[in-house]
Amino acid sequence: MFKDFMLRIFSITGRINRITFLAYLSLCSVPFIVCVLLELYLTEYMATTNLPYVGLIPPTLFYLLLVGPLVRRSHDMDYNGWLAMLVFVPIFNLTFLVTPGTAYSNNYGDVPPPSSRPIKILAFLYFLWPIVGIWALTRIT
């Protein structure tokens, strides 16, 4: 189950439930946090070079990694994959976390299977990333 989870990160077919979506958010947050911390660490160096758009790398990487899970989460709610564009609208992006999926088979596939224990643990880690980020910021500055 977990191996299938890792292999399907870029897939846009099928459905995923809210817990699996949180696990993907957690997994995609790791490169984002690493890029932001590296960027904070290299701020003085980047100020002396002419690299004005380096700050766009972390969010771009984060959203590119989330395209597949966002589309599959919108399929779970029985909406078209283009609903994933709502992630850029501040309030509407919460619909992916709050709205339950359909309890029956829909146009996009069968009901997703229940999340396994490793996926639930990874989903729980999503709520720990802000704490880790704040701790790391206090160590850098």
N, C-alpha and C positions, 0 to 999 in steps of 0.2 A: 504494500500500500504506500509506504513512504517513498520507495524507489519510483513508483508511478507518479507520485506527487512531484518529485524533482524533475522527472522527464517531461512533464506536461506544462511546465511554467510558461512556455510560449504558445501553447495551443489555444485556439479561439473557438474550438468546437466543444459542445457539451455544457455541463453545468457544475457549479461548485456551491457549497453552502457557506454560511457566514463564518463559521469557525475555520474552514479551509481558506477562505479569503483572508481572514486575519493572519493565518499562518504565512500566506504569501506576502502580506504586508510586512510581517516580521522578517521574513527572509530577504525581501528587497530593501529593507531598512539598513541592513548590514553594510552593503557597499556605499549607500548614501552617507551613513555616519562616518565611515572610513574616509570618504572623499571630503566631507566637511571638516573633519579633524585635520586631515592633511593640508587642506586649504588654510585653516587657521594657523597651523604650524609654519606654513610657508608664506604667510602674509607679508612679512618684511621683504622677502626675496621677490615676491610678485609685484610689490610696489615699485621696485627698481627696474622691472622689465615692462615691456609693453604687451601685457596679456589681460586686456580688460574683460574678456568674456569667460574667463576660467571659472567664475562663480556660477555659471550656468550648467556646468558639467554635472554636479550632484543631482539637481532636480530633474534634468533631462534623462540621466541614467535611471533614476528612480521610476519615472513615468514610463520609460521604454520597457523596463522590466515588468511593469504592472499592466501592460496592455492586454495580455492574454487572460490573467485573472479577472480584470475588470469586465471584459467582454463575457466571460463565462458566468460571472456573478450576475450581470444583467440578463443573461439567458435564464438563470435560475429564477429570476423575478418575472419571467415570460415577456421580456422586452428585447428589442433589437440591440445588437452590439454597439450601435452608435450612441446608446445611452451612456456609454463609458466616457463620452466627452463631458458629461456633467461633473466629472471629477475636478474640473477646473473652476467650477462655480462653488464658492465657499460653503453655502448651506446645503446644497443638493448633493454634495459628495458624501454626506452622512447617510444617504439612502442606501448605499451599498452595505453599510454596517447595521442599519436598523431594520430595514424592510425584510421580512421573511420571504423565502422562496415559495413557489407554488408546491403544494403538498401532493401533487399528481404529475403525471407525465405531461409535458407541454410540447410545443413545436420544436424545442431545442434538445430534447432528450428525456430520459427517465430521471426519476428523483435521484439526486446524488446519494451515494452511500454515506453512512455515518462516519464521522472523522475518527481516525485511529488515535491512540494515546500519544505517539510522537507528534502528530499534527496538532493535537490539543495543547501539548507543552509548548510547541513553537508559537501557537496563537497566543498563549499566556505571556510569552516573552515579549510580545509586541508592546505590552504595557510597561515592561521594564526598561525599554530602550530610552525613554526620556530621562529616567534616573541615571542610567549609564552615561548618557550624553552630558547631563549636568555635572556628574562626577568628573568626567574627562575634561570638561571646560574649566573646572576649578583647578585641575592639575596643570593645565597648559598655561593659564594666565598668572 
